[in-house]
Amino acid sequence: MKKLDYKKLNTFIATDIIRPFYEIRLDRLNKVKLSLVFKRKNPYLFKAKNVETAGDLAKNILDAFLSSQEETIFGDLMENLAIHVSSQVFGGKKAEEGKFRSLDLIFNRDNNIYIVGIKSGPNWGNSHQVNAMKNNFKKAKQMLKKEFGKKEIIAINGCIYGRDNQPHKINKKNKQLTYYKLCGQPFWELISGDNELYKKIIQPLDKESRKRDEIFKDLYIKKINEMTKNIVELFYTKNNLDWNKIVDYVSKK
């Protein structure tokens, strides 16, 4: 086990987490047009929320578009951070794509082999998806047993944030399907050996995001104004939103 180099960690967060996240966000924001995104949204939802002005409708549409993929994008980047941390401390490796399913990280700690499937938060899938993960853990254990011999192979469903108060998921009928679900602090401690890492990564995230957020906000405001103008031109009747026109725009054959 090596100590985590926090200077290098902060650099990684700046270059491999925040920078690509904002580049993707800015690219999506640059490309967004009312004609491209509004027809994919539910007009009845906006009406149910009592949206009354062109500006509010534009903001609701744009925010829904931007948030629809942000958690997935950021979750993938944070997965890369977790793999980076484990590689620095325990020599962890990214699981080989195509060879292992549901696995993202493999590392050796305290003479045990940990196989980890990384998710953003604890509520990531339905029962079918969880069962698929457990079966993939079982297959991975069988494959790795040949390589690691008598070392215990421990399966982990690691979650970037959240908590699970019953982390040991025991399967009495088949031990190979037993695994641990570690969320938030316990997950970051497992891959780093640092019980406070889950809080320490906030500071560099905050520092780097502040540098880039002003550029994003400037473009965001311009897009709101552009879409507001489009909405007035398309859907206003007697200075009010015409919901018949809006529903026709989205749904009329």
C-alpha positions in Angstrom: 0.0 0.0 0.0 1.3 3.4 -1.0 0.2 6.8 0.3 -2.0 8.8 -2.0 -0.2 11.8 -3.6 -2.9 14.5 -3.1 -1.1 17.0 -5.3 -1.2 14.5 -8.2 -4.8 13.7 -7.3 -5.8 17.3 -7.5 -4.2 17.6 -10.9 -6.0 14.5 -12.1 -9.3 16.0 -10.9 -8.6 19.2 -12.8 -7.5 17.6 -16.0 -9.5 14.4 -16.2 -12.7 15.2 -14.3 -13.6 18.9 -14.4 -12.1 19.8 -17.7 -13.8 17.1 -19.8 -17.1 17.5 -17.8 -17.3 21.2 -18.7 -16.1 20.6 -22.3 -19.0 18.1 -22.8 -21.5 20.4 -21.1 -20.4 23.4 -23.3 -20.5 21.3 -26.4 -24.0 20.1 -25.7 -25.1 23.7 -24.8 -23.6 25.1 -28.0 -25.5 22.6 -30.1 -28.9 22.8 -28.4 -31.8 24.3 -30.4 -35.4 24.5 -29.4 -36.4 22.6 -32.5 -34.2 19.7 -31.6 -35.0 19.3 -27.9 -38.6 20.5 -27.4 -40.2 17.7 -29.4 -38.5 15.1 -27.0 -40.0 16.7 -23.9 -43.4 16.2 -22.3 -45.5 19.4 -22.8 -48.1 18.2 -20.3 -45.4 18.1 -17.5 -44.6 21.8 -18.1 -48.3 22.7 -18.1 -48.7 20.7 -14.8 -45.9 22.7 -13.3 -47.9 25.9 -14.2 -45.2 27.3 -16.5 -46.7 30.6 -17.7 -43.9 32.6 -19.4 -41.7 32.1 -22.4 -38.6 32.6 -20.2 -39.7 30.0 -17.7 -40.6 27.5 -20.4 -37.2 28.0 -22.1 -35.4 27.5 -18.8 -37.4 24.3 -18.0 -36.7 22.8 -21.4 -33.0 23.7 -21.3 -32.5 22.5 -17.8 -34.3 19.2 -18.5 -32.1 18.7 -21.6 -28.8 19.4 -19.8 -29.6 17.3 -16.7 -30.8 14.3 -18.7 -27.3 13.0 -19.2 -25.1 14.9 -16.8 -25.2 12.3 -14.0 -24.2 9.5 -16.4 -21.4 11.7 -17.8 -20.1 12.7 -14.4 -20.5 9.2 -13.0 -18.3 7.8 -15.7 -15.6 10.5 -15.0 -15.8 9.7 -11.2 -15.4 6.1 -12.0 -12.1 7.0 -13.7 -11.1 8.9 -10.6 -11.8 5.8 -8.4 -9.7 3.6 -10.7 -6.9 6.2 -10.6 -6.9 6.4 -6.8 -6.8 2.6 -6.5 -4.0 2.3 -9.0 -1.9 4.8 -7.0 -2.4 3.2 -3.7 -3.0 -0.5 -4.3 -1.8 -1.0 -7.9 -5.4 -1.4 -9.0 -6.2 -2.1 -12.7 -9.2 -1.3 -14.8 -11.1 -4.5 -15.5 -10.5 -5.7 -19.0 -13.5 -4.8 -21.3 -15.0 -7.7 -23.1 -13.5 -10.2 -20.6 -15.5 -9.1 -17.5 -19.0 -7.8 -17.4 -20.2 -5.6 -14.5 -16.6 -5.1 -13.4 -14.6 -1.9 -13.5 -11.8 -2.4 -11.1 -9.6 -5.2 -9.7 -7.1 -4.7 -7.0 -5.2 -6.4 -4.2 -5.5 -5.2 -0.6 -4.5 -7.0 2.6 -3.9 -10.1 0.5 -7.4 -10.2 -0.7 -8.5 -9.6 -4.3 -11.3 -7.1 -4.7 -13.4 -7.0 -7.8 -15.5 -3.9 -8.1 -18.4 -2.7 -10.2 -18.7 1.1 -9.8 -22.0 2.9 -9.9 -22.8 6.6 -9.3 -25.3 6.1 -6.4 -27.0 3.3 -4.5 -30.3 3.3 -6.5 -28.8 2.4 -9.8 -30.8 -0.5 -11.1 -33.8 -2.8 -10.9 -33.8 -6.4 -9.6 -33.0 -7.9 -13.0 -29.9 -5.6 -13.4 -28.7 -6.4 -9.8 -29.1 -10.2 -10.5 -27.1 -9.8 -13.7 -24.4 -8.1 -11.7 -24.3 -10.8 -9.1 -24.0 -13.5 -11.8 -21.3 -11.6 -13.5 -19.4 -11.4 -10.1 -19.8 -15.1 -9.8 -18.3 -15.7 -13.3 -15.4 -13.3 -12.6 -14.6 -15.1 -9.4 -14.4 -18.4 -11.2 -12.2 -16.9 -13.9 -9.8 -15.2 -11.4 -9.6 -18.1 -9.1 -7.2 -19.8 -11.5 -4.9 -16.7 -11.5 -5.0 -15.9 -7.7 -5.2 -19.4 -6.3 -6.1 -19.4 -2.6 -6.5 -15.6 -2.2 -10.1 -14.7 -1.3 -11.9 -12.8 -4.0 -14.4 -10.3 -2.7 -17.0 -8.7 -4.9 -18.0 -5.1 -4.3 -20.7 -3.0 -5.7 -19.1 0.4 -5.1 -21.2 3.6 -5.2 -19.6 7.0 -5.6 -22.1 8.6 -3.2 -24.9 7.6 -0.8 -25.1 5.0 1.9 -26.3 1.4 2.5 -26.8 0.4 6.1 -26.7 -3.3 5.3 -23.6 -3.6 3.0 -23.1 -7.4 3.3 -25.5 -8.9 0.8 -25.4 -12.6 1.8 -26.8 -15.3 -0.4 -27.2 -18.4 1.7 -28.0 -20.7 -1.2 -25.0 -19.7 -3.2 -21.9 -18.1 -1.6 -20.6 -17.1 -5.0 -23.5 -14.6 -5.3 -22.6 -12.9 -2.0 -21.2 -9.4 -2.3 -20.7 -6.1 -0.5 -22.4 -2.9 -1.4 -20.2 0.0 -0.2 -21.5 3.5 -0.8 -19.9 6.9 -0.2 -17.3 6.9 2.6 -16.7 3.1 2.9 -16.2 2.8 -0.8 -13.6 5.6 -1.0 -11.9 4.3 2.1 -11.7 0.8 0.5 -9.9 1.9 -2.6 -7.7 4.5 -1.0 -7.0 3.5 2.6 -8.1 7.1 3.6 -11.2 7.3 5.7 -11.6 11.0 4.8 -11.1 10.9 1.0 -14.8 11.2 0.3 -14.6 14.7 1.7 -11.2 15.7 0.5 -12.1 15.4 -3.2 -14.7 18.2 -2.7 -12.1 21.0 -2.4 -10.4 20.4 -5.8 -13.7 19.8 -7.5 -14.9 23.2 -6.1 -11.7 25.0 -7.1 -11.7 23.8 -10.7 -15.4 24.1 -11.3 -15.3 27.8 -10.2 -12.7 28.5 -12.9 -14.9 27.1 -15.7 -18.4 27.9 -14.5 -18.4 31.5 -15.6 -17.9 30.6 -19.3 -20.7 28.1 -19.0 -23.1 30.6 -17.3 -22.5 33.2 -20.1 -23.4 30.7 -22.8 -26.3 29.4 -20.7 -27.9 32.9 -20.4 -27.5 33.4 -24.2 -29.2 30.1 -24.9 -32.1 31.0 -22.5 -32.6 34.3 -24.3 -32.4 32.6 -27.8 -34.9 29.9 -26.9 -37.2 32.5 -25.2 -37.3 34.5 -28.4 -38.1 31.3 -30.4 -40.9 30.4 -28.0 -42.5 33.9 -28.3 -42.4 33.7 -32.1 -43.8 30.2 -32.3 -46.2 29.8 -29.4 -47.5 33.2 -28.2 -51.1 34.3 -28.9 -52.2 37.7 -27.4 -49.1 37.9 -25.2 -49.7 34.5 -23.6 -48.4 31.0 -24.2 -50.8 29.1 -26.5 -50.7 25.6 -25.2 -52.7 24.3 -28.1 -49.9 25.4 -30.4 -47.3 23.8 -28.1 -49.1 20.5 -27.9 -49.5 20.5 -31.7 -45.8 21.3 -32.2 -44.8 18.3 -30.1 -47.6 15.7 -30.9 -49.7 16.6 -33.9 -49.4 14.0 -36.7 
